[in-house]
Amino acid sequence: MALYTQNNTYTLLANTTNTFPDLQGSIWNLDATDSRGNVFDGELVFETQILSTSKANLEGYFGWIANGVLPFQIDFDAELGIDGVLTFTSTALSQPTAGIIAAQYEGKFLQNYQALTGTWFGTGIIPGTWSAIPIEELDLGPETTSDNIMVAALNLSARAYSDAHYDDQSVSHAINEHIKNWKPLEATDLGFSAIDSRFSKVGGAVGGDLLRYDFKNASATVGLTILDGKRTLGVSFEGTNSALTLDGITDLLQDAKYIDAYYNSLFDFNQAIYKYVMQSANNIEQVLVTGHSLGGSAAQNFMVDYSSLSSKFIGVTFGSPGSGSPGSNIVMPLPRDRFVNIQHDGDPVPFLGKANGYELSGSVINVDMEDDGSLFQEHSIFSPLDNSKASYRETIEFITAQLDPKTLFQDMSIVPGTDGDDKLNARAGKNGEILLGGRGNDSLKGGLIDGLDTQVFKGGLGNDTIDGDGGVDYAMYGGARSNFVLQKDNMVLLNDFLFPDKWAISDQRLAPGSEGIDTLESIERLYFTDSALALDLHDSAGKTAKLIGAVFGAESVSKPEYVAVGLYYLDNGTSYEDLATGAIQLAGANTPEQVVNLLWTNVVGSPPTTNQMQPFVNDLVSGNHTTGSLGVLAADHGINLTNINLTGLVANGIVFDPSYYQSIG
């Protein structure tokens, strides 16, 4: 941001991604030095501020102090418009010497509004520099966190625990470092007394980073930040407050029986949170609700109570036992795109919850750990000291480095690797599983049961070997299509046509961001950041291209949305003939004559004569051909293969639009 002046007008170019601070009533120490070395003291005072969602109006003055008084001052008005520009205009000037009226001041905010610095100049005065710092602490508003939504939820869940929960004080310090861009609410913001003993501040900042609420055995924290450009209120519930020892498992079993009682202890706090969110003056755009272990149960109950009242509420839990009525297996369904539960395969807490009759609502991400971490490691929320990938911190940081965090609000199963050389294998019977390599040279292997298993692979950095091993499998790359070179390898003869059995794909970007050279086998779909390719020209991709050429014309093969729709139906079990029937009907051909005319014209290039048409019409009428079988016959014809340049498609794949395509699993 920058402050500049012109004709006594002062303009601040505001950073609109941050909330403008409450400057009303603030007084700033003003220090100045002119070009001759004379030193001046002064004050900058913001007297009033009227803030709305669109603009802020400010009034105040600059004043220079001499012998303890203000011999002169410059009054100003200021306005923050909807375009994010703050303008200062001089309204009155008390001057000690002639010529000062021409003075112009310019400056800029520093350190998140915690300081001002600038210069002055003008006719008849000596130029100089000035700086100002607030005498009293300002309400600076929340800062912007660099965390993605999943990591932010993880850090809030970790900080919801008291310091006594962590064996080593350095762990608490590490967690505090991760929440330093959050700002605590005050108890009075929630309608409670400022001296209410249930409230305290937690975090590494002098004034705390989060507001903590304790009542009976239940605790929660709340704070503000700017997350993904949105003013976000974070609410996190404390989990089982015991170290994960053998005695801790007993505590977990006991706590799992009293989930509702725990949550009900927070009734006053939860109600106050909801009221705060719904007050328009607080300008809350998003509410992130989270918790680990028992805290995840409380987060789920909170979402059951409030998420239907506003779409602002979203939730993420870690290792939650779920909630509901024990033994009834009934829990209110939460929107899958706004509430997700993340759990490790070996985490005992979700298992204990299920054993006690509780259920998870919303989406579930199951993380299948490749290492031999203990049950205690599998349930750990934050392990900054040992780098055990069994902790949720390690898992979430690794996964969100590979996948867009905003796409994780859905059911999925993930096998994460490490930053070393990994050998990852799909789990039998887990359709739609995602295997994530890391920075090393990884080997990723899919699986096939009854021809249905589908895996998604992301090798990451390094030179990786990826084998889908049957089914319709996907490889994802973190760059635009133009960054990669795709080459055929090991051609095989199928149906009198040569098709590649393997591919080599190389990233042309330089290190450290290059994804190296990967070898692909049995991979049918490639996803880039700007497009997608289908490689199985011997199967669904080839059938789609051929039908598009015969039914809609060869030029339509270059339409990614047409290709995506065809792939979607074939990959989801629609037969070649049934897809042909649907496509022909979509093209508007309903009678035998219309069907023959459509197919002949697109394949041959001109309408058929009566003599050319009649045999095929007779076949349709007699039942020797159905609409679908005749469509397939036309699609597979050699002329059509030439029209659509099948040879070229085999060499390069066929582009499709992912937004029109729903993957299996």
N, C-alpha and C positions, 0 to 999 in steps of 0.2 A: 504494500500500500504506500501511497505517497501523498504529501500535503504540499500544495503549491498555491501561490497567490497571484492575483492579477487585478489591479484597480481596487485594492483593499478587500478582495474576495478570497477566502481561504477554502480550498477544496481537498477533501480526503477521499482517495480512491479506496474504498473499503473492501476487505476480503469477505465476500458474501457467504463463504462456506463456514465462517465463524459467527457466533452470536455477538452482536455489538454489546459492549459492557454497559452497566448501569453507572453513568457518570454523575447523576444528580447529586448535588451536595458535596461533591469531592473537591478537595483543595490540594493543589500541587505546588511543591517547592520549585521556584523558578530561579535558576542560576544563569548568569550571562557574562560574557566578556566581549568588549569591543576590540576593534583591530589595533588600538593603541595600548591594549592591556588593562584597561579599566575594568573593574569587576563590579557587577550589579547583582543585587538580590531581588527576588520578586515572588509573585504568586500567580498561579493560573487557577481560576475558580470556575467550575461548572455549576451554575446556580439552580437551573431547572432542567428537567428532561421529560418530555411526553412521548412515550414509546407505544407504538402499535405494531401490527404485523407488517405494515408497509413503510413506516418512516418514524424517525425520532427527531424531535425539535429540541434544541439546546440553547440555553442562554448563559452567558458568563462574561468574564473579563480577564485580560492580561493586566497586571499591575507591577510597577517597579517600586521597591521599598527603599527609602532613604531615611536614616535616623529613626527607624521603627515605624514610619508611616508610609502611605502610598501617595507620593506627590502627583502621580498621574496614572490613569488606567485607560485601556482600550476595551470598550464593551463590544460584545459580538452576539449575533444570533447564528444558529447553525441548524441545518436540516438534513436528515438522512432520507433520501428519496427511494422510491421502489427500484430504481436502477442501481442501488448500492453506492451512490455517491453522496458524501457528506460535504456540505458547503457552509463555510464561515463567512459572515459579512459584518464589517465594522458598523456599529450603530451610534456610538458616541465616543469622544476622545477628550480627556482632560490633559492638557499639554503644559509642560514646564518651560519649554523653549520653543521659539519659532522654528517652523520647518518640520517638526516631528509628525505633522499631519500626513506627510508623504511617506511615512515609514510603511514598509510591507514586511510581513512575517511569513515564513514558510517553515514547515517541519513535518515530522512523521512519527507515528507510534512505533515503539520498539517493544520486544519481549512480551508479546501478547497483551499490549496496552499498558504494561507496567512502567513505561517510561516514554517521554517525548523528547525529541531533539530537533534543532532547526537553526535557522539564521535569520537576521533582519538586515534591511538596507533601505535607503531612501534618500530623498533630496534634503540636504541640510543636516544630516546626521552621520555619525561614524558607524559603518557596518559592524556587525558582530554576530556571535553565535549564542545560542541559549539551549538549555535542557531543563526538563521538569520531571519530577517523580512525585507520586501521590503521597500526601502526608498521612492519610488514612487508607486502610486496605480497601480496594475497590471490589465490587462484585464483577469479576471479569468474565463470568459465563464459562461454560465448558470449553475445553480445548478439543482439538480433533485427534482421535485415536487412529493410529496406523493399523490397528488390528482389523482383520476381517471379522465377520459376524460370529463365526464358529470359535475363533481364538478369543474374541472378546467374551463370549459366553463362558468359555473354559476359565479364563482369568477371573471373572466375577465369581464363578462357582468355587474356585480355589480360595479367594479372599473372603468368602462367606464363612469359612471356618475361623475360629479364634486362633490366636497365636499358640495357645496351649495344645492345639491339635497336632502341631508339627514338632517333631523331636528336636530339630536343629533350628536355631534362630535365623541362620542364614537362609533357610527356606522361606521364612516369612518375609525377609528382606527381598528375596528374589521375586516373590509374588507381588509385593508392594511396587516393585519396579515396573511390573506389567500393568498396573492400574493407575499409574501416575498421571495419565491424561483424563482421569475421571474427576468430577467435582461433587462433593457431598451435598445433599439437601440439608436443610436445617429442620429440626423437629417442628418448628413453627410453620414451616412450609406445608406440613402435613396436618396442621390443626392441633398439634400438641403443645404443651408448655415448653418453654426453652430450658426449664430445669427438670424436665421429666427424666427420672433416673433410668428409665428403660432405654434411653438413647445414648450413644457414644460415637466417636469418630474413629475410623480405622484407616490404615494406610501409612505411607512414608512421608507425606507432606505435613507441614507444620499444622495446618488446619484440617488434616485428614483428607482422604480421597473418596471415602464412602461413609454414609451414615448407617450405623448399625443399631438394630432393635433387638432387645432380649426380653423375653417374657417366659417365665417358667423354664422349660427345657428347650424352647424353640427360639430360633434367631433368624434374622434376615438382614440384608444390606441393600442400600439403594444409592444411586448416584447418577450424574448426568455426563454425557459426552456427545461429540459429533461423530457419528458412525455411518460410513458410506454416504456422507453428505446430509444425514438426517439428525436432527436434534433428538437424541435417544435417552430414554430413562432406562437404566439397568436395574433389575430387581433379582436378587439371588438369595436362595434359601440354603441355610447350613445343613450339611448332612450329618451322619452319625458322628458325634463328637468323641471319637475314641480312636487311638492308633490301631492300625490293622495288625493286631497280634492274635494269638489263639483266644485270648479273652475278648478281643474285639469282635470275633465271629459270634460269640455268645451275645454281645451287645446288639449286633446286627439282627440276630434272630428275634431278640426281644423288641427292638425298635420296629421291625417289620409288622408286628402285631398291633402297633399303635399309630399307624400313619395318619389316620383321620384326627386323632387327638392332638398329635403334633401340629398339624395344619390349623386346626381350630383355635389353637393358642395364639395364632397370628391374626385373628379375625379383625381386630381394630386396625392393625397396621395395613392389612390388605385393603380394607375399605377406604382408608385414607389415601393409599396409593391410587386406587381407581378414581377417587374424587379429584386428586391432583392432576391426573392424566387428562380428565375430561374438562378441566377448566381451560378455556381457550387462551387465556392470558399467559399460561405456562408454555404454550407453543410446543407441546410434545408431539413429534411426528412418528415416533416408533417406541415401543416398549419391548425390551428384551428380557424375557423371564427365563431363569435358569437355575440349575441346582445339580449337585452331585449326590449319588446315593439316596439317602432319605430326603435330601434337599430336592432331588429330582421328582419325588412323589409330591412334595409340596408345590413344586412348579407346575406339575400336571393338574393338581387340584385347583390352583390359581387360574390356570387357563380354562378349566372346565367352568369356573364361576364367571370369568370376565371376557374370554376371547370372543364369545358370540355377541358381546355388546359393542365391540369396536375391532376393526381390522388392524388397528395399530399394534395389537398384542401378538408377538411371536415368541416361540419358546424353543429352547435346546436343553436337553438333559444328558447327563453322563452317568452310566451305571445305575440307572433308576430301577427300583423294584416295582414301579407302577403304583396304581391306586385303585379305588373302587370299593365294592362291598365284598369282604372276604367270603369265599365260597360261592358267590353268585355269578362270578365271571361276567359281571355287567359293569361297564364303565362308559361314560358318555363319549362318543367319538369326537375327536378334535380334528380340525382341518389339517390334512397331511402336508399341505404346502406352507403351513405356518407353525407346525410343532413337530419336532423330530427328536427321537431318543437314540443316543449313540451308546453302544455297548460292546465290550470285548467278549469274544467267545468264551473265555475262561473266567469271566467275572462272576463270582458266586452270588452277588446281590440280586441281579434280575432273576436268577434261579430261585432264590429264597422268596422273592416277592410272588413268583408264580406258584410256589409251593404253598404259600399262605393265602392263595385265592385272589391275588391282585393282578391287574392287567395294565399293559402299556397302551396308550392311545396315541393317535397321530402316526407319523412315519417311524420306521425303525431302521437304523443302519447297524448292521452286524459287522464288526471288525474281527476277521479271522487271523489271529496272531500266529506267525510262523515260528516264533521262538518258544522256549520252554519256561516262560515266566511263571512264577508261582501265582496262586490265587490272589495273594495280597498285592503283588505287582499289578496283576490284571485289573484290580479295583482302584489302584492309586490314581489320584487326580493330578498330582503335580510332583514330579521328581527331577528337580533341576540339577541335582548333584551327581547322579549316577548314569544319566543318559539312557536309562532303561526304556526301550521302546514299548514296554508293556504298560507304561503310564499313559493316561489319556492325553496329557500334554504332548508327549512325543507323537502319539498317534494323530492327533488333530493337526499339529503343525506340519507333519509329513503329508497328510492327505490334502490339506488345503493349499499346500505348495504345488500339488499336482492337478487338483480339480477346482473348478470355480465354486467357492463356498455357497454361493446363492443357488446352485443346482442341487445341493445336498438335502433339500427338504423333500425327500421321497424315500421309499423303501429300497434298500440296496444291501449287498454284501460285499465287503472290501477286504482284499488281502494286501496289506502294505508291506513294502520292502524296507530297505535301509539306504543309507548313502554309500554303502559298499557294493560289492558284486553279489547279487542275490539270485537264488534259484527258487522261483515261486511256482506252485502248482495249484490249479483250480481244485476246489473241493467237489467231490462227486455229488451230483444231484442238486447243486446250487445254481440254478439258472439265473443269468443276468449278473454273475459275479464280476467284480472289478479288480484286476490285478495291477498294482502300482509298483513299478521299479523306482529307482532313485537316481543317484549320480553315477553309480558304477556301471559296469558291463553286465547286464542282467539277462537271465534266461527265464522267460515266462511261458508256461505251458498250460493250455486249456484242457478241457475234458469233454467227453461225449457219452451221454446215456440216452439210449433210445432215439438218437439223432436230434435231441431237443436242446441240449445245453448250449448256452450262448454266454460268451465272456467278453468283457471290455478290457483292453490292455492299454497301459500307458507306460512305456519304457522309461521315459524321462531322459535325463542326460546320459551320455555314454553310448557305446555300441551294443545294442541289445539283439537277442534272438527271441522272436515271438512266434509261437505255434498255437493256432486256435484249435487244432485237432478236432475238426468237425463242427457242425452247427453253423450259425451265422454269427461271426465274431468281428469285433471292432478294434481298431487301433487308433489312439488319439494322439495328436501332435499339437504342441503349443505355439504354432506359428502359422502364417498365411501359406496357402498352397504354393505361391511363387517362391517360397524359401526352400522348397524341397524338390529333389530330382528322383523320379521313380523309374526303376529299370526292371525288365523281366529277367527271370532266372529259371533255368531248368524247365524248358517247354515239354509238355506232354500232349499226346494225341487223344482227343475226346470227340466222339461223334464226327469223325473225319475232319476235325479242325484242331489246329495247334493252340493250346492254352498254356499260360505260365503256371507252373506248380509252385514257384517261389518268386518273391520280389525282393529287391534291395531298394531301400529308400534312404537318401542321404540329405542331411540338413546342410545348406550352403552358408548358414550364418557362422560367424566366428565364435570361438570360445570367449567367455565362459557360458554363453547361453545356447550353444549348439547342442542339438540332440543326437549328434553323431550319425553313424551309419547303422541302420537296423536291417536285419534279415527277417522277412515275413513269410510264414507258411500257413496255409489254410486261414487266411484273413480275408474277409469278404468286404469290409467297409473301412474306409479311412476317413477320419474326421480332422479337419484343420480349423483354424480360428475363423476362416472366412468362407469355407465351402466343405463339401464332402465328396468322396469318390466311392463308387461301387466297383469291385474288382472281379466279381464272380460272373464273368461273361459266359461261362459254360453253364450257368444256372440262372438264378433270379434276375441278375442284371442283364444277361443276354436275352432272356425271354421278354423282359420289359422293353428293351431297346427294339427288339424285332416287332413286338406288338404295336409299339408307338409308330414305327415306320409304316406298318401295313394298315393301321386304322386311322392315324392322324397325319401321315406323311413323314418322309425322312427328315424334313427340316425340323420337326417337332422333337426329335431325339435330343436336340440341344436345349430343350426346356427343362431345367432342373426340377421344377415342380411336378411335371408329368412323370419323370423318372422316379421321383420319391414316392408318388402314389402307387405306381406299379410295384415297386420294391416292398412297400408296406403290406400290400395284400398278399404277394407271393411269400414273403417271409413269415406271415402269420397264417399260412396254411391254405390260402386260396389256390386252386389248381390253375394250370396254364389255360385250359379250355374255359373255365369259369371266368377268369380274368379277361380273356378274349371276348366272351359274350358280353360282359359288363361294359368293356371299352367300346364295342361296336354299338351297343344301345346308347351309350353316352354320346357317340358321334351322330346319333339321330337316324341310324339305319334300323328299320323295324320289319320291313317286308323282305322276302327272299330277293327280289329285284334290287332293293336298296342295299342290301348286304353285299351282294356280288358286285354291284357297281362301285361301292365304296372301296372294297378290297382291291379289285382289279385296277381301278384308277390310281390308287396310291402305290401299288407295286409296279405296274407296267408303265404308268405315266400318262395314260390317256384312257377315256371311257371305253368299255368293251362294246363290240357290235352285238346285235341280237344273237347271232350264231355263236359268238364267244360266250355270251352270258348264259344261254339257255341250259346247257348241261349242268352247270352249277346250281341254277335255280331248281332244276328237276331233282338234283341230289338233296337239296334242302327240303323240298316238298315231300319227297318220298321217305325222308329220314335217313338216307345214306350218309348225310352230313348234318350235323347240328351247326348252329351259328358259331359256336365256340370251336368246333373241330375245323370248320372251314377257315376261321380266323387264324388258327394255328398253322394250317396248311399254307396260307398266304404269308404268314410271318416267317416261316422256315424256308420259304422259296429262295433259291440262289439269287434271283434278281433283287429281292428285298435285302439280302445280306450285303450285296454290293451297294445298294442305295444308302444304307445306314452306315457304311464303312465299318463293318464288324471287325475287320482286321485292325483298323486304327483304334477302335474301342478296346480291343483285347490288349493292345500295346500300352494304352494310357489310362484305362478305366473310363467310367462314365460318370459325369458330374450329376449329383442330385442335391436337392434342397432339404436340409435336415428339419426345417420347420414344418415340412409336409410329411415327415416320416416319423413313425413311432416305433422305437426299437422293441425287440422281444425281451421279456424278463422283468 
